[in-house]
């Protein structure tokens, strides 16, 4: 009974925050054409306490349930201990920290205040997408090819998700080549509720062997630049995947959180990209980079079945956390 009462009070508090903290109702200024909201104003109406950890450098917002840390002139922030890359850097103006209204709408609030699915809409079917395959080996380090390990991870993950009660499909079940647009189409045809694309990372240039850690990508909101822009930016419009923006980031957040916690790896953060499999997914979708094949220590773990099972278990934990948050 105490637990039920606590969740009832918590739900009421969040409902109040959702009702009063819309960035559109707060004073703002425009920086290079981007509307910004003062963090102090948002904190006040959202029941957060604001303090500067380092004057004019790092600001922290705290409530009974959440801690957010922002750094001036940086797009990377921490939401309850998980690194999240915003679309725009935090600005300093007249001694106050300001955040892009877009980031409040598409990053902060969907994670802190997730909305519920329509009643009866459950998360049951998951499509796993082992990256690369066939003539596309993905990253190659010596004799090791990424396509082999994405498939092995997908098979491990399929088994664990099935045990957890999900219906699971794969975009490829063996070493075959599947066109990128076809992967999202396979998920659509199989009525998937979630799409999870699996990859392993690599780094180039000096210091490549030092790069390490996990990162989870979700679809970039319309008309803002991706974390890995690579030539596409704020002029890019909407794609089918954008209709699930709030769900995409919540799923990515929960999986990144579980990976970092359970694997003890470096938190490279939740990031945004317009990868083809994310653009055309007609359900909440993420792309996981489960570690660096160019890092000798991390590569040995990736090639280890026990570690891949641990990674798969972390992904399942993230999916279950997402499911719990969105279902009524």
C-alpha positions in Angstrom: 0.0 0.0 0.0 2.8 2.4 0.8 4.4 1.7 -2.6 1.1 2.4 -4.3 0.6 5.7 -2.5 4.2 6.8 -3.3 3.8 6.1 -7.0 0.5 7.9 -6.9 2.1 11.0 -5.4 5.0 10.8 -7.8 2.6 10.5 -10.7 0.7 13.6 -9.5 3.9 15.6 -9.2 5.0 14.6 -12.7 1.6 15.5 -14.1 2.0 18.9 -12.5 5.4 19.4 -14.0 4.2 18.4 -17.4 1.3 20.8 -17.2 3.3 23.9 -16.2 6.8 23.5 -17.7 6.1 23.8 -21.4 8.9 25.9 -22.9 6.4 27.8 -25.0 5.1 29.5 -21.9 8.5 30.7 -20.7 10.4 33.8 -21.6 13.0 33.3 -24.3 15.6 34.8 -26.5 16.9 33.8 -30.0 20.5 32.8 -30.5 21.4 32.5 -34.2 17.7 31.9 -34.9 17.3 29.2 -32.2 14.8 29.9 -29.4 16.4 29.5 -25.9 14.7 29.2 -22.5 16.3 30.3 -19.2 17.0 27.2 -17.2 16.2 29.1 -14.0 12.7 29.7 -15.2 12.2 26.1 -16.3 13.6 24.9 -13.0 11.2 27.1 -11.0 8.0 25.9 -12.7 9.2 22.3 -12.8 10.0 22.1 -9.1 13.8 21.8 -9.5 16.4 23.6 -7.4 19.1 25.3 -9.4 22.7 25.8 -8.3 26.0 26.5 -10.0 28.6 23.8 -9.3 31.2 26.0 -11.0 30.2 29.7 -11.6 29.4 30.4 -15.3 30.5 26.9 -16.2 28.4 24.1 -14.8 24.9 24.3 -13.5 22.9 21.6 -11.7 19.1 21.2 -11.3 17.9 18.9 -8.6 14.5 17.6 -7.5 13.4 14.8 -5.2 13.6 12.4 -8.1 16.1 13.8 -10.7 19.5 15.5 -11.1 20.4 17.3 -14.3 23.8 18.7 -15.0 24.5 21.2 -17.8 27.8 22.7 -19.0 28.0 26.2 -20.6 29.0 26.1 -24.3 28.6 22.3 -24.4 25.8 20.1 -25.9 26.6 17.2 -23.6 24.5 17.0 -20.4 23.8 14.5 -17.7 20.3 13.3 -17.0 20.2 11.2 -13.8 23.8 10.1 -14.4 23.4 9.3 -18.1 25.2 11.4 -20.7 22.9 12.8 -23.3 23.9 14.9 -26.3 21.6 17.9 -26.9 21.0 19.4 -30.3 22.4 22.8 -29.2 24.9 23.9 -26.6 23.9 25.5 -23.3 24.3 29.3 -23.6 25.3 31.9 -21.0 23.5 35.2 -21.1 23.5 38.0 -18.4 24.8 35.5 -15.9 22.1 32.9 -16.5 22.2 29.5 -18.3 19.9 29.1 -21.2 18.8 25.9 -23.0 17.3 25.5 -26.5 13.5 25.1 -26.3 13.9 22.2 -28.8 16.1 20.3 -26.4 13.6 20.7 -23.6 10.8 19.4 -25.9 12.7 16.6 -27.6 15.3 15.5 -25.0 14.8 16.5 -21.4 11.1 16.3 -21.0 10.5 13.0 -22.9 13.1 11.3 -20.6 11.9 12.8 -17.3 8.2 12.9 -18.1 7.4 10.0 -20.5 3.8 9.8 -21.8 1.9 6.6 -21.7 0.8 4.5 -24.7 -2.9 4.3 -25.5 -4.6 1.9 -23.1 -4.0 -1.7 -24.3 -1.1 -0.8 -26.5 1.7 -3.1 -25.2 5.3 -3.6 -26.2 5.3 -7.2 -27.4 7.1 -7.7 -30.7 10.8 -6.6 -31.2 12.7 -6.6 -34.4 16.5 -7.0 -34.0 18.7 -5.8 -36.7 22.2 -7.3 -36.8 24.3 -4.7 -38.6 26.0 -5.4 -41.9 26.2 -9.0 -43.4 27.1 -10.8 -46.6 29.2 -8.6 -48.8 29.2 -5.9 -46.2 31.6 -6.9 -43.4 31.3 -3.7 -41.4 34.3 -2.9 -39.3 37.3 -5.1 -39.8 40.2 -5.6 -37.3 42.6 -8.3 -38.6 40.5 -11.4 -39.3 37.6 -10.2 -37.2 34.5 -8.7 -38.9 31.8 -6.7 -37.3 29.0 -8.6 -39.1 29.9 -11.8 -37.3 29.6 -10.3 -33.8 26.4 -8.3 -34.5 24.7 -11.5 -35.5 26.0 -13.4 -32.5 24.8 -10.6 -30.2 21.4 -10.6 -31.9 21.0 -14.3 -31.4 21.9 -14.1 -27.8 19.6 -11.1 -27.3 16.8 -12.9 -29.2 17.0 -15.8 -26.7 16.9 -13.5 -23.6 14.1 -11.4 -25.0 12.0 -14.5 -25.8 12.5 -15.7 -22.2 11.3 -12.3 -21.0 8.0 -12.9 -22.9 8.7 -10.9 -26.1 8.1 -12.1 -29.7 11.4 -11.5 -31.5 12.3 -11.2 -35.2 15.6 -10.7 -36.9 16.3 -8.7 -40.1 18.8 -11.4 -41.0 19.4 -14.8 -39.4 22.6 -15.7 -41.2 25.5 -14.1 -43.1 23.4 -12.4 -45.8 23.3 -8.9 -47.2 20.2 -6.8 -46.5 19.7 -3.4 -48.0 19.4 -0.6 -45.4 15.8 0.5 -46.4 14.7 -3.1 -46.4 15.6 -3.5 -42.7 13.0 -1.0 -41.5 10.5 -2.5 -44.0 11.0 -6.0 -42.5 10.2 -4.6 -39.1 7.1 -2.9 -40.4 5.9 -6.1 -42.2 6.3 -8.1 -39.0 4.4 -5.5 -36.9 7.3 -4.8 -34.6 6.7 -2.5 -31.6 10.4 -1.7 -31.3 13.4 -1.8 -33.7 16.9 -2.3 -32.3 19.9 -2.2 -34.6 23.1 -3.7 -33.3 26.6 -2.5 -34.2 30.2 -2.3 -32.9 32.2 0.8 -33.3 35.6 1.8 -34.7 37.8 4.9 -34.5 40.3 6.4 -37.0 43.5 8.4 -36.7 45.9 9.1 -33.9 44.6 7.7 -30.6 42.1 5.4 -32.3 43.0 2.5 -30.0 42.1 4.6 -27.0 38.5 5.2 -28.0 36.1 3.1 -25.9 32.7 2.8 -24.5 29.1 2.5 -25.6 26.7 4.9 -27.3 23.1 4.5 -28.3 21.6 6.6 -31.2 18.1 7.6 -31.9 16.5 9.6 -34.7 17.5 13.3 -35.0 14.5 15.6 -34.6 13.5 17.6 -37.7 15.4 20.7 -38.6 18.3 20.3 -36.2 21.8 18.8 -36.7 22.7 15.3 -35.8 25.4 14.6 -33.2 27.4 13.1 -36.0 26.3 15.7 -38.6 28.6 14.5 -41.5 27.2 17.1 -43.8 23.5 17.0 -42.9 22.2 19.6 -40.5 19.5 22.0 -39.5 17.9 22.1 -43.0 16.9 18.4 -42.9 13.1 17.9 -42.5 11.0 15.1 -41.2 11.2 11.4 -41.9 8.8 8.6 -40.8 11.0 7.9 -37.8 10.4 11.4 -36.4 6.8 10.6 -35.5 8.3 8.6 -32.6 10.8 11.2 -31.4 9.7 11.1 -27.8 9.6 7.3 -27.7 12.9 7.0 -29.6 14.9 9.0 -27.0 13.2 7.3 -24.1 14.2 3.8 -25.5 17.7 5.0 -26.2 18.1 6.5 -22.8 17.0 3.4 -20.9 19.3 1.1 -23.0 22.3 3.4 -22.6 21.6 3.6 -18.9 21.5 -0.2 -18.6 24.6 -0.8 -20.7 26.7 1.7 -18.7 25.5 0.4 -15.3 25.8 -3.3 -16.1 29.0 -3.4 -18.2 30.9 -0.7 -16.3 31.9 0.9 -19.6 32.6 4.5 -20.5 29.4 6.4 -21.1 29.8 8.0 -24.5 26.2 9.1 -24.3 22.8 9.0 -26.0 23.3 10.5 -29.4 21.2 11.6 -32.5 21.7 10.5 -36.1 19.7 10.1 -39.3 20.9 6.6 -40.1 18.8 5.0 -42.8 17.4 2.3 -40.4 16.3 5.1 -38.0 14.9 7.4 -40.7 12.5 4.8 -42.1 11.5 2.9 -39.0 7.8 3.1 -38.4 8.1 2.3 -34.7 10.4 3.5 -31.9 13.9 2.6 -33.0 17.5 2.8 -31.7 20.9 1.9 -33.0 23.4 0.5 -30.4 27.2 0.8 -30.8 28.3 -1.8 -28.2 32.0 -1.0 -28.0 35.1 -0.3 -30.1 36.7 -3.1 -32.2 39.7 -0.7 -32.6 40.3 -0.8 -28.8 42.3 -4.0 -28.0 40.8 -4.4 -24.5 37.3 -3.7 -25.6 37.6 -5.9 -28.7 38.6 -8.9 -26.6 35.4 -8.5 -24.6 33.3 -8.1 -27.8 34.7 -11.4 -29.1 33.9 -13.1 -25.7 30.5 -15.0 -25.6 30.2 -14.4 -21.8 30.6 -10.6 -22.3 28.1 -10.5 -25.2 25.6 -12.3 -23.0 26.1 -9.7 -20.3 25.6 -7.0 -23.0 22.4 -8.7 -24.2 21.1 -8.9 -20.6 21.7 -5.2 -20.2 19.8 -4.4 -23.4 16.9 -6.5 -22.1 16.9 -4.6 -18.9 16.7 -1.3 -20.9 13.8 -2.6 -23.0 11.9 -3.7 -19.9 12.5 -0.4 -18.2 11.1 1.3 -21.3 8.1 -1.0 -21.5 7.3 -0.3 -17.8 7.4 3.4 -18.4 5.1 3.6 -21.5 2.5 0.9 -20.8 -0.6 1.7 -18.8 
